[in-house]
Amino acid sequence: MKKTALITGATSGLGYEFVKLFANDGYNLVLVARNENKLEEIKQTFTNLEVTVIAKDLSVPRAANEVFREIEEKGLDIDVLVNNAGFGLLGKFDELDIYKQLEMIQLNITSLTELTYYILPKMKERNSGKILNVASTAAFQPGPLMAVYYATKAFVLSLSEALVEELNDSKVTVTTLCPGATKTNFGSVANVEGTKMFSKAMESDKVAKKGYEAMMSGKRVIVTGGLNKAGALGAKFLPRNLSAKLAKYVAGEK
Ligand SMILES: NC(=O)c1ccc[n+]([C@@H]2O[C@H](COP(=O)([O-])OP(=O)(O)OC[C@H]3O[C@@H](n4cnc5c(N)ncnc54)[C@H](OP(=O)(O)O)[C@@H]3O)[C@@H](O)[C@H]2O)c1
């Protein structure tokens, strides 16, 4: 029987790359994002697979619950959950719109947490399943000028690593993908394209493939790219005030 993967943020960037990777391996797909036309367009390209599209704004409270209810009503069993949808914003905390920042928390943290909470029990029951949570190298240090974004990704990494330990007597795996700057729509949405941190952005297909392979092999955390790996390692040893200063520096203009 074919397995089913649920991917949030499936319409562009890393999410769309994941869609292609799962499709290539013969998975049925449940695709979640806001843009219904784009979701339908993607569905049409995979005629050999069962593709379910759920158009949902996951930055709205209870949206994740509605996604789960739709899955349940359709009788879909999720073998792989990819919590990928997310966005960032460049700017000082007190100068950015508070409601946009709260939407970011709802999407990057709350919906990811809820979907994991709803889908995990059945995976545990079956003693099989994979969860891939997309964090960021932002998870490793405080991020002045993207303070809330960095904090959301620290949450994702912390939650995911804790779940790995809670699940160590089961075959369910949780993998955290920590990309650095990657060429997707993220840069323009977050307004970071002109910053130093985006001067060496990686290709999205390469980043997604690394994440996909890490998830398939049940790896705990994957940081993509040599420079990003070095940065993540550095952040472990640098005092937090210095790594925050460095993060502020790279958030500045090229
Ligand atoms: N690109 C980078 O440099 C980078 C680096 C580190 C981590 N990441 C992380 O990678 C993940 C994927 O981002 P990306 O780089 O692929 O960016 P992207 O190209 O902007 O893709 C974001 C995806 O999320 C969906 N999405 C956005 N807001 C949503 C909402 N409110 N409800 C439901 N879906 C929503 C978008 O589709 P719709 O517009 O159709 O809703 C789109 O499919 C994010 O979690 C991001 O934080 C990215």
PDBQT file of the ligand as one rigid body, heavy atoms in Angstrom, charges set to zero:
ROOT
HETATM    1  N1  LIG A 301      14.490  30.141   2.421  1.00  0.00    +0.000 N 
HETATM    2  C1  LIG A 301      15.280  30.339   3.466  1.00  0.00    +0.000 C 
HETATM    3  O1  LIG A 301      16.269  31.081   3.414  1.00  0.00    +0.000 OA
HETATM    4  C2  LIG A 301      15.004  29.586   4.735  1.00  0.00    +0.000 A 
HETATM    5  C3  LIG A 301      16.047  29.441   5.664  1.00  0.00    +0.000 A 
HETATM    6  C4  LIG A 301      15.794  28.746   6.851  1.00  0.00    +0.000 A 
HETATM    7  C5  LIG A 301      14.545  28.218   7.101  1.00  0.00    +0.000 A 
HETATM    8  N2  LIG A 301      13.544  28.384   6.180  1.00  0.00    +0.000 N 
HETATM    9  C6  LIG A 301      12.215  27.824   6.503  1.00  0.00    +0.000 C 
HETATM   10  O2  LIG A 301      11.818  26.993   5.434  1.00  0.00    +0.000 OA
HETATM   11  C7  LIG A 301      10.403  26.886   5.457  1.00  0.00    +0.000 C 
HETATM   12  C8  LIG A 301       9.869  26.972   4.049  1.00  0.00    +0.000 C 
HETATM   13  O3  LIG A 301      10.059  28.288   3.570  1.00  0.00    +0.000 OA
HETATM   14  P1  LIG A 301      10.582  28.598   2.092  1.00  0.00    +0.000 P 
HETATM   15  O4  LIG A 301      11.948  29.097   2.208  1.00  0.00    +0.000 OA
HETATM   16  O5  LIG A 301      10.309  27.463   1.191  1.00  0.00    +0.000 OA
HETATM   17  O6  LIG A 301       9.661  29.867   1.771  1.00  0.00    +0.000 OA
HETATM   18  P2  LIG A 301       8.505  30.121   0.693  1.00  0.00    +0.000 P 
HETATM   19  O7  LIG A 301       9.011  29.850  -0.690  1.00  0.00    +0.000 OA
HETATM   20  O8  LIG A 301       7.991  31.474   1.013  1.00  0.00    +0.000 OA
HETATM   21  O9  LIG A 301       7.408  29.016   1.044  1.00  0.00    +0.000 OA
HETATM   22  C9  LIG A 301       6.541  29.139   2.141  1.00  0.00    +0.000 C 
HETATM   23  C10 LIG A 301       5.399  28.165   1.984  1.00  0.00    +0.000 C 
HETATM   24  O10 LIG A 301       4.567  28.259   3.142  1.00  0.00    +0.000 OA
HETATM   25  C11 LIG A 301       3.231  28.566   2.742  1.00  0.00    +0.000 C 
HETATM   26  N3  LIG A 301       2.638  29.461   3.714  1.00  0.00    +0.000 N 
HETATM   27  C12 LIG A 301       3.044  30.710   4.036  1.00  0.00    +0.000 A 
HETATM   28  N4  LIG A 301       2.210  31.246   4.943  1.00  0.00    +0.000 NA
HETATM   29  C13 LIG A 301       1.265  30.315   5.193  1.00  0.00    +0.000 A 
HETATM   30  C14 LIG A 301       0.117  30.276   6.025  1.00  0.00    +0.000 A 
HETATM   31  N5  LIG A 301      -0.234  31.342   6.762  1.00  0.00    +0.000 N 
HETATM   32  N6  LIG A 301      -0.653  29.170   6.043  1.00  0.00    +0.000 NA
HETATM   33  C15 LIG A 301      -0.320  28.108   5.274  1.00  0.00    +0.000 A 
HETATM   34  N7  LIG A 301       0.761  28.069   4.464  1.00  0.00    +0.000 NA
HETATM   35  C16 LIG A 301       1.533  29.171   4.422  1.00  0.00    +0.000 A 
HETATM   36  C17 LIG A 301       3.365  29.233   1.361  1.00  0.00    +0.000 C 
HETATM   37  O11 LIG A 301       2.226  29.005   0.549  1.00  0.00    +0.000 OA
HETATM   38  P3  LIG A 301       0.964  29.982   0.411  1.00  0.00    +0.000 P 
HETATM   39  O12 LIG A 301       1.493  31.352   0.151  1.00  0.00    +0.000 OA
HETATM   40  O13 LIG A 301       0.188  29.371  -0.716  1.00  0.00    +0.000 OA
HETATM   41  O14 LIG A 301       0.222  29.880   1.709  1.00  0.00    +0.000 OA
HETATM   42  C18 LIG A 301       4.531  28.441   0.774  1.00  0.00    +0.000 C 
HETATM   43  O15 LIG A 301       4.070  27.243   0.229  1.00  0.00    +0.000 OA
HETATM   44  C19 LIG A 301       9.904  27.959   6.428  1.00  0.00    +0.000 C 
HETATM   45  O16 LIG A 301       9.548  27.368   7.651  1.00  0.00    +0.000 OA
HETATM   46  C20 LIG A 301      11.121  28.855   6.610  1.00  0.00    +0.000 C 
HETATM   47  O17 LIG A 301      11.130  29.499   7.866  1.00  0.00    +0.000 OA
HETATM   48  C21 LIG A 301      13.753  29.044   5.010  1.00  0.00    +0.000 A 
ENDROOT
TORSDOF 0
